[in-house]
Amino acid sequence: MKLTSLLIAVAALCCVVSVTAAEKIIGGPKGGRLLEADGQKAEFFVTNDQKIEITFYDAGLKPIAPGEQVVAVTAEPKSGRTKVELEKTATGYVSKTAVPEGAPYRVVVQMRTKPDAKPQNFRVDLDLANCAGCNRGEYACTCDD
């Protein structure tokens, strides 16, 4: 009896995990990927010159000044982890240099509401190819498949 209950609980947990893992990617106004944490909205976007832009938005998706928010970005190409140097702009941050070569690879974006706040991490699989369905970069694809 206990084994059956345990198996049912494990099966239910697996279902919850698989549904959570397949969460829908929300596109940002520039064509990037919208990241949401602690009531903040920020867009991860790769520009035509291959720089990373993080833009903060209000509830109506209008750009706002970053305030006390702090962002750190780490690229993880096969050649090894690389910290991406960012500089503050009027509406967020932009990388000082282009992303490392060798995409696709993972990029970790770490956001904090204040310098001493607990960080929230976002993992973005950086694939710069265009999706034929939604015409966004694959890293920000909003298609269902």
N, C-alpha and C positions, 0 to 999 in steps of 0.2 A: 504494500500500500504506500509506504513512504517513498519507495523507488519510483512509482508511477507519478506521485506528486512532484518529486524532484525533476523527473523528465519533462513534465508539463511546464514547470517553472523555467527550466532551461530553454525549452522550445519557445516560450513566450518572450524571454529575454532576447533570443536570437532574432526574432521577428522585429522587436523594437529597435535593435541595433541596426538591422539591415534597412529599415525605413529611415532611420536617422542618418545613416551613411549616404543615402541617396537623396539628400536634400537638394532642393532646386536652387540653381545659381540665379541670382538676380542681377540684371544688367544695369549699369550706371548710365547717366546721361551722355557721357563722352564715348561710350561703347566699351567701357571696361567692366570690371566685376565689382559689384557693390558689396562692401563688408559692413556688417552691423554688429555693434557691441556696446552694451551699457547705454543704449539710447543714442549712440553716435552712428552716423552714416559716413562712410568714407569710400571713395572709389579707387580701386587699383587699376591703373591704366598704363599701357606701354605706348609711348609716342612713336611717331614715324622715324625719329632718330634713335630709337631703341632705349630711351630713358624711361625710368619708372616715375610715374606721377601719382601721388596720393592727394586726392581732393576731398575736403570735408564739406558736407551738405547739411542743411536744416531739414525739417520734416517735409517741406515742399520741394526738396531736391534743388535748392538754390545754393550756390557756393557760399561758404562762410569762412571767416578767419579761423585758424586752428586753435587759438587761445592757448591753454596750458597743455593740450594734447601732445604727446610725444610718440614718434613712430621710429621703429628700427626695421630694416629689411636685410635679410640674408638670402643670397642665391646659393643653390646647392647643385652646381653642374658636376659632371663626372670628374672634372679636374680638381674638385675640392670646394669646400664651403668658402664663400666670399662675402664679407660684410659690404653692403652697398651704402656708400656715403651719400647722405641726403642733405639738402639745404632747404631752409624754410622759405615759403612763398606766401603771398597774400591769402591764399586759400588752402594751403597744405604744405606738401613737400615735393621736391623733385630730385632725382638722382643727379649727382655731379658728372657721372660718366654713363656710358651705355651699359646695358646688361651684359654679363659675360656670354661669350659664344657657347654654342653647344646645346641650345634648346632642342628638345624639351627637357626640362628638369624642374625640380620643386623650388619655390620661393616661399620663404616664411616672412610674413608681415606681423610685427608685434606692435600693438597699439596700447597706449596708456592714457587714461583721461587726465591724469596729472603725473608729474615726474615720479612721485612716490607711490602711485597707485599700482595695484596688481595688474600685470600685463595680460592682454588677450591675444592669443596667437591665431593666425589664419594661414592655412597652407594652400598655396595656389600652384597648380601644375602648369608651369609656363610653357605653353605651346603657342608659338607665334603664327602658325598657319591660320588662314581665314576659314571659317565655317561657311559652307555653301548655303546652309539653311537660314542663318540669321545674320550673316555677313559681319560677324564680330570675330575677334581673335578666338581661337579654340579655348584659351584660358578663361574667356568670359562668355562662352557659348551658352545661350539660353534655350536651345532646342531641347525637346523632350528625350531624344535618343542618345 
